[in-house]
Amino acid sequence: MFEPSLELASASHQFRGARKRWPKDYEELSGFLKESDDEKFMQLQAVRFHSIRFAELPDGKLKIDADYSVDSANVRIDGMQLTAFDIDDTN
């Protein structure tokens, strides 16, 4: 099942793994996905974002705030914080 907030988190981690930093904004993330993960790019393009803000926090986390519509429902993400991790460390 497609869940935009989880897809944003996953895509942001993909970006960080490839670029060694968080995306600065949705436009940069979207451009990265267009080149590297066409399926995820197309899924997120189907979401109607009214606003979306990315902010790197002093502790190294990425904060995402977003308002969007999907499947005729309005949704808000307030302060989703992503923590950087090395995939090799999760085993």
C-alpha positions in Angstrom: 0.0 0.0 0.0 1.3 3.4 -0.9 1.6 5.8 2.0 3.1 9.2 1.0 4.7 10.0 4.4 6.5 6.6 4.4 7.6 7.1 0.7 8.9 10.6 1.5 11.0 9.1 4.4 12.2 6.2 2.3 13.1 8.5 -0.7 14.9 11.0 1.7 17.0 8.1 3.0 17.8 7.0 -0.5 18.9 10.5 -1.4 21.1 10.7 1.8 22.7 7.3 1.0 23.6 8.4 -2.5 24.5 12.0 -1.8 25.8 11.8 1.8 23.4 14.6 2.9 19.7 15.3 3.2 17.8 16.8 0.3 17.3 20.6 0.6 13.8 20.6 -0.7 11.2 18.5 -2.5 12.3 19.7 -5.9 15.8 18.3 -5.3 14.4 15.0 -4.0 12.0 14.7 -6.9 14.9 15.3 -9.4 17.0 12.6 -7.7 14.1 10.1 -7.8 13.4 10.9 -11.5 16.9 9.7 -12.2 17.2 6.8 -9.8 13.8 5.4 -8.9 11.2 6.0 -11.5 8.5 4.0 -9.7 8.8 6.0 -6.5 9.0 9.2 -8.5 5.8 8.4 -10.3 4.0 7.5 -7.0 5.0 10.8 -5.4 4.0 12.8 -8.5 0.5 11.5 -8.1 0.3 13.2 -4.7 -1.0 16.8 -4.7 1.4 18.6 -2.3 -0.1 22.0 -1.2 3.1 22.8 0.8 6.1 20.8 1.7 9.1 22.0 3.7 12.4 20.3 4.5 14.7 21.5 7.3 17.9 19.9 8.5 18.0 20.1 12.3 21.1 20.9 14.4 21.2 17.3 15.6 21.5 16.0 12.0 17.9 14.9 11.6 15.7 15.9 8.6 12.4 17.5 9.5 9.6 17.4 7.0 6.3 19.3 7.2 3.8 18.8 4.5 0.1 19.4 3.5 -1.1 17.2 0.7 -4.2 15.6 -0.9 -4.3 11.9 -1.9 -7.4 9.8 -2.7 -9.7 12.8 -2.0 -8.4 13.1 1.5 -6.4 16.1 2.9 -3.4 15.0 5.1 -0.9 17.0 7.2 2.6 15.9 8.3 3.8 18.0 11.2 7.4 17.7 12.1 8.2 14.2 10.9 11.9 13.8 11.8 14.2 11.4 10.0 17.3 10.1 11.6 20.4 9.4 9.6 21.6 5.8 9.8 24.0 3.6 7.9 22.2 0.7 6.4 25.2 -1.5 7.1 24.7 -0.8 10.9 21.2 -2.2 10.9 22.2 -5.8 10.8 
